[in-house]
């Protein structure tokens, strides 16, 4: 069994890669990590902000780490694979966050014996509140490795184990959805600005309302519809607003957004 200088090696330090590295620092030291980023200025910036070592090449990064995190976009994956393929062996674990790229696709790139964890995290990982859908074959991993995988994802939020066939649905509901939520917060703030609230105040109030509401769902275990009903007093302001949202198609719009997201996931998978 090879000895590795680092526990984690990141290939790519874009928004998602950086978010995961930053979260991982809550559970691991910078000395346990290494990364490679082809954009030299970006690499210097990330290293300065995290204290994590920058590798000279993708191959040097991959060959020195037990867990190799492919934090690249799907269109960059083939080029990244060409750079690091020789550094990936049986004793390592490959973690991929590329949408539309299956475990079988990755094994075709790195060899049938390559052990792959496929995941879809989201950008709130940057503040320790990420949500990751994760899939892998537990029979291929030791209990210690499975524990490390869980520690990895829970270092920057929460994780759910899902079947690989459901990973595109995960993208709809948590991978891409922060963008929908930001859009909602912006619109919600606009409704306050329209009637005189200062914009900075409106953004803080809208964001906190969304944060608190999400926490209510998670911590009470109540159905979201029941929590909604608790706010809607008969003949009150909230039920009037909810009726308007229904009339203008909020629920249908969100479902259509999910359809568009899922369709794009399938298109990306078909192009691989």
Secondary structure by P-SEA (a helix, b strand, c coil): cccccccbbbccccaaaaaaaaaaccccccccccccccaaaaaaaaaaaccbbbbccaaaaaaaccbbbccccccaaaaaaaaccccccccbbbbbccccccaaaaaaaccccbbbbbbcccccccccbbbbbbbcccccccaaaaaaaaaaaaccbbbbbbcccaaaaaaaccccaaaaaaaaaaaaaaaaaaacccaaaaaaaaaaaaaaaaaaaaaccccaaaaaaaacccccaaaaaaaaaaaacaaaaaaaaaaaaaaaaaaaaaac
